[in-house]
Amino acid sequence: MSQRTKKRDTAGAKAAISVARWIEPWGEARFPVDVDLLAKGCHTMYGRDDPITQVHGASWKGIDGFLQRNPDNAKEWWITYSTNVGAERQRFTKAHELGHYILHSQKKAEFRCGPDVIIEKDTGEPNIEAQANQFASYLLMPANHVRPSIEKSPITLDLISDLAKFYGVSFEAMCIRFVEITGERAVLVYWDNGMMKRWSRSEPAKLQRLWIDNRRGSPLEPIPGTVAADPLVRQCLEGQLVPANLWFRNAPDGEMLREMKHTSDTFERVLSLLIVPRFAARWACDGKEGENDTYDRFIGGGR
């Protein structure tokens, strides 16, 4: 079955929506989600007699999260998360491990999860790590709550930063969730040490056939003429108009897009967020229609 026709796995989303119903009566006060509280009480929702009794941190390297049975009592579970990362990453990791408990704990006795599998991206792949990531994303940033916030205001990186603080997630996680939810033609590009690491598109961007062609010269450096390539611009939070065909070879001459840029103060990492205007006709496609973006191929390849 082709990537284009593969059925999307929504197991993580369905589980997160069920758990989220517990805290919906709290209204706005339920954010940021108290994952510790949910973890220690969710066994009652499922009528289970093997509760999560501990959620605690450890100074680990190479492991972001760990769900295991209590070595002294097989009827209890523990969630352990790395304290070597920020609070926002810790929250996502705990939610990821809670997803394993709800979805997969009848199959395995422990789950050791490193940063390479806890990725703040909903790929819809039918494997347990993707399901746990999807669970965490839907639980912490529910679409029915996020969508009104991004539809009522012009999209800027300041807005996304404010939403990240409200939901208690990382800025990158909120950017990713925005692209997953938005009705805009949006493309998110992640640069690491001056080279493109991955990129992803919103569903409307896929319908517009927006495609960054990095196959000829992979890995791709920032494209000359773009804000991403300007070393003097570290932050461009509201965006700057640039010719669309700098980014997309299939864009018609004269069309412009809005390019935003965020540079990390800690690492040599840059995020570019592109918002493409709504055109009546779709652009012609240079790449293979229906091909996955690099985020999806990165996850689909088991990395």
ABEGO torsion letter per residue (X at the ends): XBAAABBBBAAAAAAAAAAAAAAAAAEAAAOBBBAAAAAAAAAAAAGBABBBABBBBBBBBGBABBBBBBAABAABBBBBBBAABBAAAAAAAAAAAAAAAAAAAAABABBBBBAAABBBBBAGBBBAAAAAAAAAAAAABBAAAAAAAAAABBBBAAAAAAAAAAAGBBAAAAAAAAAAABABBBBBBBBBGGBBABBBBBAAAAAAGBBBBAAABOBBBBBBGBAAABAABABBAAEBBBBAAAABAABBBGBBBBBBBBBBAABBBBBBBBBBBBBABBBBBABBBGBBBAAAAAAAAGX
